Amino acid sequence: MLRDNLRIILILCLISSLGRFVLDSYLPSLPAIGDYFNISDASTQLTLTVYLLGFSLSQLIYGPLSDRYGRRAIILIGMLVFLFGNFVCAMAGSPSILLTSRLIAGIGAGACGVLNRAIASDCFKGAEFSKAWSYTTTTLVLTLIVAPVIGGYIQDLFGWRANFSVSTLFVIAVFIIVLRFLPETHIHLPKPALKVRGILYTYYQILFSRSFFVCTLCYTLAFAGLIVYFQVSPLLYINVFGLTATQYGWSSIIIAVSYLIGGLIVNQLAHHIGIRKLIFIGTTVLISGGVLMLLAYWCNYVNLFAVLLPSAIYVIGARIVIPNAIAGSMEEFRHLSGSSSALIGCIQMLGSSMISLLIANFDYNTPFTLALFFTGLGLLTLTIAYFIKPT
């Protein structure tokens, strides 16, 4: 039994890290992609936007399908779509093909985003679930550290196509492992009928709950700031501050450590402070990061340190907000955890893709855009958090 649980945990860690690795490892290649196709920074950023868009909307489909046909079959299908999209990215001969294949890759990656939570919920309960999920969180932090570093070296040595090729090989490896070692975890009978009207009504019930809507918005806005950083920072650090792709990769270690620090703060405070207060604390921290970056810019203190330190502060705040906002979102819908998880993931990524599309129209030559979005997203999060019911 212990051996089976360990196998499931290891597979969950691989599935959870897959989408994160594919997203983060190609970031050092963004300036090179723009140069290769002779397209603007805004057009280059669309490769991130369409990936997030496909990732978000597909989760609403994977959740109900996995309830009806099983987790294993659906995640394998999603990973095949993910594999095809990444392979075409590596071969893309035009910007339109690259954008289309990134959208396809995002649609496939959505299976990993929602089904890892569903599989964990099938196999573990209570304290065992929390312990198992903590391993996936640790894996995500490690991926956040390693992926940009690997991507930076690959970009400097072999070019941007090699980054997509390595991602494709990673997807193949995880696909083989899932195919060989992951059993079907959703074995409850009878299987629910796949009725569109019933699915839509369930989503309607969840979406129009005040606690779900407000907490999910807080989560989405805080997470969107992270997407803004990952979208702007490669162009700012490489094109403006003169870092190499490898050096940019190493700078991401600061962000990963900050994410880890935020998690440690949550672990220390969660048993003593309620969800609402923790969200307020986290929001205050992330606003501080945005304001600090704005002050540095207005004082003509524009360099790598003046961007990286405030960004790290924002990440700490976001790490405090995100898990507590998720917990608040799902509090009323534990009996519908699969559907609520899919809806949270959809709103989170859809909101991030809209912010990604918006920021693509701004100037990347100064830290002002990044600072403005950090501060604005933080203030919006703080405003919305006031509508969370006290517990």
Beta strands, then each sheet from edge to edge (+ up, - down):
end
